[in-house]
Structures are given as C-alpha cells and as structure tokens.
C-alpha cells in the first residue's frame, strides 16, 4: 500500500462515526414500519370509502339468491293505480346477496326497453319495497343497463350503506337504515323495475322470487364454478325454483 492510499483509508476510518451509523441502522426499520403502517391505513380507509360508495368485488359466498321476471303489465304508479309499461318489453333481474357483508351482486337484462332512463333517484333501475299491486319507495339503486339495439345489460356488486339519492317523507334517503336482511325476511315484499322518460312509473316490473342455493355436482366430488350455469335467465331460474332443484353459488365452491 502506498502512502496516498494509506492516508485515504485512514481518513475514511477516522470519519466514520460508529454511534451515528448504529442509530441510522436502528432508525431505518422504524421508518419502514411507520411508512408501511401509514400505507396500510390509507388503503384500508380508501377501501372502506370505495366499498361504501360504489361497486365492490364479488364476495366469497352468498346467503341468498333471487330472480325477477319483469313485465309491462305489473306497473303501479305512486297513486296506487295500475298503469301500462312499455308494450313488448321484458326484464330479467338476478340478484345474489351476502347479507352478512351487505353486498348485493346483480345481473340485469332488459329487452325491448327504449328511450332514455328517467328517475328522481340517482339511477332509474331499482329494488322497491312493496308487495304486488302496491307502490313503494326504492331501497336499492343499480347502474342502468346499457347496450345497443334491443338488449341492455348491467352487472356488478354494490355494498352498503346504500343510497338511492331519493328523499323520503321523513327527509332521509329512502335507503337509510336499509339492510339486505329485510329482503331475505320477506322477498315477495320487494320488486325490481326500471323507469324511462316515456314510462315514469316503470317500463317493466316484477316481484322478487327466491331461488334455492347449493352446489351442482361436477361428478368429481366438487361443485361447478362454471358461470354459464348461472346464466340461464329469469325464466329458467323460476322453473328451477318450482322444481326444487338446487342451484350453485356463482363463482365459488359450496363449502
């Protein structure tokens, strides 16, 4: 080692502060932990806000499932009078509920519904609370089905606390305090519908009907996860319910 190299090495050794280096090593893990905790807290807060304000992922399981066969001859206006909906239009509304997490997943199909949607609520496609032949307030508001031509569709999942954007007689949103357990307790007391500018009381409407839940055997000791098994439409679901056949839980194996 020459004299210049030795001097440089000696200077580096003298300049290094063991205490400072040790303190820095101790501080780095704490800083990383604080940063990670902050990031997790932000993610959790953002996730909760997102979950309560809009669409969410499909849950691991469902507690109940319902179907609606919506037709234009079931419309009741706010005065309790029967009025015509859109002639020739139909709706197939399928709902899967997880009432423990207050999540409802929906698959909505409209056929023959034309014109623009119109409703004082935040969307024009709802689940209302009312028995057949009666009018009632919306409790759930879903994204309006979209599409070109004769068929419009909408699907996804939303989570409570729910809002409809419509103020009730008590001055609160008509979904305030609503729980999916209310549907499970009495599904026939609820109906699905959609409203348009030409048919403000409703273009089509139908009462909720519960569909049995369970697993479709695959022949290999498991349950089917094929989403096609679910997409048989409201008419098919009604037939299945009447025959007492057990349906599968969409996208998840039966535990």
C-alpha positions, 0 to 999 in steps of 0.5 A: 500500500502506498502512502496516498492510499494509506492516508485515504483509508485512514481518513475514511476510518477516522470519519466514520462515526460508529454511534451515528451509523448504529442509530441510522441502522436502528432508525431505518426499520422504524421508518419502514414500519411507520411508512408501511403502517401509514400505507396500510391505513390509507388503503384500508380507509380508501377501501372502506370509502370505495366499498361504501360508495360504489361497486365492490368485488364479488364476495366469497359466498352468498346467503341468498339468491333471487330472480325477477321476471319483469313485465309491462303489465305489473306497473303501479304508479305512486297513486296506487293505480295500475298503469301500462309499461312499455308494450313488448318489453321484458326484464330479467333481474338476478340478484345474489346477496351476502347479507352478512357483508351487505353486498348485493351482486346483480345481473340485469337484462332488459329487452325491448326497453327504449328511450332514455332512463328517467328517475328522481333517484340517482339511477332509474333501475331499482329494488322497491319495497312493496308487495304486488299491486302496491307502490313503494319507495326504492331501497336499492339503486343499480347502474342502468343497463346499457347496450345497443339495439334491443338488449341492455345489460348491467352487472356488478356488486354494490355494498352498503350503506346504500343510497338511492339519492331519493328523499323520503317523507321523513327527509332521509334517503329512502335507503337509510337504515336499509339492510339486505336482511329485510329482503331475505325476511320477506322477498315477495315484499320487494320488486325490481323495475326500471323507469324511462322518460316515456314510462315514469312509473316503470317500463317493466316490473316484477316481484322478487322470487327466491331461488334455492342455493347449493352446489351442482355436482361436477361428478368429481366430488366438487361443485361447478364454478362454471358461470354459464350455469348461472346464466340461464335467465329469469325464466329458467331460474323460476322453473328451477325454483318450482322444481326444487332443484338446487342451484350453485353459488356463482363463482365459488365452491359450496363449502 
